[in-house]
Amino acid sequence: MKGEMRGRMNFSMEEYQAILAKQHKPIPDDPHQADDEPESTLSKKIRVHCKAHGWPALILPQSKLLSHFIPEGWLDGVITLPSGSAIFLELKSKKGELRKAQRLMVAMLLTLGHEVHKVKTWKRFLEIVYRGKCT
């Protein structure tokens, strides 16, 4: 049965849309104009920032080798913050959009109560981790 917990959750696109409509939770997006740098540069800045602040973080590089070890649609990163929360990030370049598998993963994570953000800019990353109080 789809959506049933058996080690993982499977949602059809229709179920995903119904979940978001029911919860009134749109996919969080970055309201800022995207930075003029590749996604890999943003990813590196985030890894360095997290390490410097002692925040355990897993920011995965785009790699076909990793696709065999992580669930389809898994987001680019997860960061644990001092507040005791963990946030999931999907990093995107200027023209980047979520793939179908990523939209389904976002729906699952939101349904499970996790915080998820689509990040296109360094400024947006700082707003998220410092809750609007950039330092």
N, C-alpha and C positions, 0 to 999 in steps of 0.2 A: 504494500500500500504506500503510495507516495506521501511524503511528509512524515512518515512514521520513523521513530528513532530506532535504528538498527546499526549503530556504529557511525552512521552519517545520515544527513538529511538530504532528500531529493525534492526539488520543487520544479514544477513546470513553469513556463513563463506566465501562464494564466494564474497559477497559484501565487507566484511572486507578486504579480500586480495586485491580486486580491489582498495579500498580506499588507502591502504598502498602503493600499486604499483604506483598509480597515484601521490601520494604525495612524494614518495621516502622516506618514514619515517619508518625505521625499529623500532621494539620495543626496546627502550633503555635498555641496559643490563649493569650489573656491570662487568667491565673488570678485576677486581681483583679476586684472589683465595678466595673463601668463608671463612669467619671466622669459627673457630672450636667451635662454640657455637650455641645453638638453636635459632630459629627465635624469640622466646619470650624474650630472653636476649637482642637482638638487638632492639626489639620493646621498651623495658623498657628504654634502654640507650637513644633512640631517644626522648621518652616522657619526660624524666628527663632533657635532654639538651634543648628541646624546652621551657619547663616551666622555666628553669633557665634563659633563654634569653628573656622571655616575648613574645614568638611567639605562638599565638593561634594554637593549633594542635589537630587533632582528629586522634588518632592511635588506631584502633580497635583490640581487642584481638580476636583470633579465637574462635568462639562460635556458636553452633547450635542455641542457643536462639536468637542471633542477626540476623540470616539468615532470620527471619520472618519480620524484620524491615528495611533491607537495600536491594538495588537492587542486583540481581544475578550478580556475577562477580565484585562487588565493591572492590576496592583496599584497602590495609591495612591502608593507612593513607593519610591525606591531611594536609599540613602545610602552614600557611600564614607567609610570610617573610617580613622584613622591607622594601624591595624594592617595595612592593605593589603587589607582585606576590604570587600566591598559587601554590604549587607543589603537585602532587599526587605520592605516593610511593607504590610499591608492594615489600614487604620484603620476601626474600626467604632464605632458608637454603642451605647447600652445594648442595643437589640434587634437590632442588625445581625448578619446571617449572611452567609456567603460564598454568592454566586450560583454556579450550575453552571459557568459560564465561568471564574470565579475559582478554583474548586476544581481545574479542569483546568490552569489556569495555575500554581497552586501545585504540582501534581504534576509538571509539566514542569520548573519551576525546581528543585525538590528532586531530581529525577532527574538534572539537569545539575550537581548539587552545590552549589547556591546556598543561602544562609541566608534563610529566610522566616519572618516573624512576623505574627500577627494581634494588633493592638494596640488596646485599648479605653481605656487609661489613660495619663496622663503618667508615672506611677510605673513602669509596665511599659516604656515607651519608654526611660526612664533606666536601668533594669536591663539592658536589651538592649545599649544603646550603651556602657555602662560595665561590662558583663559582671558585673553584680551588685554592683559597687562604686560606688554612687551618690555623686556629689559635690555 
